[in-house]
Amino acid sequence: MLVDSHCHLDFPDFSEEREAIVARAIEAGIGRMVTISTRVRKFPQVLEIAETFDPIYCSVGTHPHNADEELDVSVEDLVRLSSHPKVVAIGEAGLDYHYDKAPREAQAQGFRTHIAAARQTGLPLVIHARAADDDMAAILKEETGKGAFPFILHCFSSGRSLAETGIALGGYVSFSGILTFKNSTDLRAIAADVPHDRLLVETDAPYLAPVPFRGKRNEPSFVVQTAKVLAETIGVSEAEIAELTTDNFFRLFKKMPRPGSEA
């Protein structure tokens, strides 16, 4: 079994064939999928998908692109919404200085709110970090000093230093289809050095489809391709990478039941 720890099944890209996409994922051996919230105000649509499909769970949070739209969302709001049985994570939140779609101050404020919610609930914080390595590391160190919280550096494409900081603070590192790209030699070198008990895989669908699907719309079943390259990168079999990343996933996403254990 594999797990897609990060996808966006509420996005319009999937609206016409969502059932077929979920069926293809199950057929490919994807036992769990986490569809990720990008706006708390649109959380009901995310939750509806999680409630509709047994293998799908979700998060609640505000993407840094939308941080300035939802600064009124409080820690208490996130904690309350995360009490639903299908909500297994906080986020995604973080810093994105590549696009800078929201003021950086708003991104940081929203990020700290989500950290507080993760610390209070014990649910993992799904972190978006792009072109903001220094500020991300500084906030993670400062906030961990106030009290540890579980987190995942999702769709990792940052520098080695941020990966090392995240791991030192107890975080996990998740790799997407970017890992499979021909020009991702440096990223594969970072992945090879991540402790095996901190590795995760994801799609970030509908974005970043792995080779050989690069350029097409991504979907959860394609996580198989990323897992294959990760296995080659760290020198284990495909069966071993499936067991490894799945065990890591359930260790981090403690609230989510393994298939067959829901009762």
Residue pairs with C-beta under 8 A, 6 or more apart in sequence:
1 29
1 30
1 31
1 32
1 242
1 246
1 259
2 28
2 29
2 30
2 31
2 201
2 223
2 224
2 227
2 242
2 245
2 246
3 30
3 31
3 32
3 33
3 34
3 200
3 201
3 223
3 245
3 246
3 249
4 25
4 30
4 32
4 33
4 34
4 201
4 202
4 203
4 205
4 220
4 223
5 34
5 152
5 154
5 174
5 200
5 201
5 202
5 249
5 253
6 34
6 36
6 92
6 126
6 154
6 155
6 174
6 176
6 202
6 203
6 204
7 33
7 34
7 35
7 36
7 202
7 203
7 204
7 205
7 218
7 219
7 220
8 35
8 36
8 38
8 204
8 205
8 206
8 207
9 18
9 21
9 22
9 33
9 35
9 49
9 56
9 205
9 220
10 35
10 42
10 45
10 46
10 49
11 206
13 206
13 217
14 21
14 205
14 206
14 219
18 49
21 219
21 220
21 221
22 33
22 53
22 55
22 56
22 220
24 219
24 220
24 221
25 33
25 55
25 219
25 220
25 221
26 55
27 221
28 220
28 221
28 224
29 224
29 242
30 55
30 220
30 221
30 223
30 224
31 55
31 246
31 258
31 259
32 55
32 56
32 57
32 249
32 256
32 259
33 55
33 56
33 57
33 220
34 56
34 57
34 58
34 59
34 88
34 89
34 253
34 256
35 46
35 49
35 50
35 56
35 57
35 58
35 59
36 46
36 58
36 59
36 61
36 89
36 91
36 92
36 126
37 43
37 46
37 58
37 59
37 60
37 61
37 62
37 91
37 92
38 61
38 62
38 63
38 65
38 66
38 92
39 62
39 63
39 66
39 69
39 70
40 60
40 61
40 62
40 70
40 73
40 77
40 78
40 81
41 69
41 70
43 60
43 81
46 58
46 59
46 60
47 58
47 60
47 84
47 86
47 87
49 56
49 58
50 56
50 57
50 58
50 86
50 87
51 86
55 259
56 86
57 86
57 87
57 88
57 253
57 256
58 86
58 87
58 88
58 89
59 87
59 88
59 89
59 90
59 91
59 92
59 126
60 78
60 81
60 82
60 87
60 89
60 90
61 78
61 89
61 90
61 91
61 92
61 93
61 114
61 126
62 69
62 70
62 73
62 93
62 110
62 114
63 92
63 93
63 128
64 93
64 94
64 95
64 96
64 101
64 102
64 107
64 110
64 111
64 128
65 96
65 99
65 101
65 102
66 101
66 102
67 93
67 102
67 103
67 106
67 107
67 109
67 110
67 111
68 102
68 103
68 106
69 102
70 110
71 106
71 109
71 110
73 110
73 113
74 113
75 113
75 116
75 117
75 120
78 90
78 113
78 114
78 117
78 121
79 117
79 120
79 121
81 87
82 90
82 117
82 121
82 123
87 123
87 255
88 123
88 124
88 253
88 255
88 256
89 123
89 124
89 125
89 126
89 253
90 114
90 117
90 118
90 121
90 123
90 124
90 125
90 126
91 114
91 118
91 125
91 126
91 127
91 128
92 126
92 127
92 128
92 154
93 110
93 111
93 113
93 114
93 115
93 125
93 126
93 127
93 128
94 107
94 111
94 127
94 128
94 129
94 132
94 136
95 104
95 107
95 108
95 111
95 128
95 129
95 130
95 132
95 135
95 136
95 139
96 107
96 128
96 129
96 130
96 131
96 132
97 104
97 130
97 131
97 132
97 135
98 130
98 131
99 130
104 135
108 135
108 139
111 139
112 139
112 143
114 125
115 125
115 139
115 143
115 149
115 151
117 123
117 125
118 124
118 125
118 149
118 150
118 151
119 143
119 146
119 147
119 148
119 149
122 150
122 254
123 150
123 255
124 150
124 151
124 152
124 172
124 252
124 253
125 149
125 150
125 151
125 152
126 151
126 152
126 154
127 136
127 151
127 152
127 153
127 154
127 171
128 154
128 155
129 136
129 153
129 156
129 158
129 162
130 157
130 158
133 158
133 159
133 161
133 162
136 158
136 162
137 161
137 162
137 165
140 151
140 165
140 166
140 169
140 171
141 165
141 169
143 149
144 169
144 170
148 169
148 170
150 170
150 171
150 252
151 166
151 169
151 170
151 171
151 172
152 171
152 172
152 173
152 174
152 200
152 252
153 162
153 163
153 166
153 171
153 172
153 173
153 174
154 174
154 176
154 202
154 204
155 174
155 175
155 176
155 178
155 202
155 204
155 208
156 163
156 173
156 174
156 175
156 176
156 187
156 190
156 191
157 176
157 178
157 187
160 189
160 190
160 193
163 173
163 190
163 193
163 194
166 172
166 173
167 173
167 194
167 195
167 198
171 198
172 198
172 199
172 200
172 248
172 252
173 191
173 194
173 198
173 199
173 200
174 199
174 200
174 201
174 202
175 187
175 191
175 199
175 200
175 201
175 202
175 226
175 230
176 201
176 202
176 203
176 204
176 208
176 210
176 226
177 203
177 204
177 208
177 209
177 210
177 211
177 213
177 214
177 218
177 222
177 225
177 226
178 184
178 187
178 208
179 187
179 188
179 191
179 210
179 226
179 229
179 230
179 233
180 210
180 211
180 214
180 225
180 226
180 229
181 211
181 214
182 211
188 229
188 233
191 199
191 230
191 233
191 234
192 233
192 234
196 234
196 244
197 244
197 248
197 251
198 248
199 230
199 234
199 244
199 245
199 248
200 245
200 248
200 249
200 252
201 223
201 226
201 227
201 230
201 241
201 245
202 223
202 226
203 209
203 210
203 218
203 219
203 220
203 222
203 223
203 226
204 218
205 217
205 218
205 219
205 220
205 222
206 217
206 218
206 219
207 218
208 218
209 215
209 216
209 217
209 218
209 219
209 222
210 218
210 222
210 225
210 226
210 229
211 225
211 229
212 225
213 222
213 225
227 238
227 241
227 242
227 245
228 238
228 241
230 241
230 245
231 237
231 238
231 240
231 241
234 241
236 244
250 256
250 258
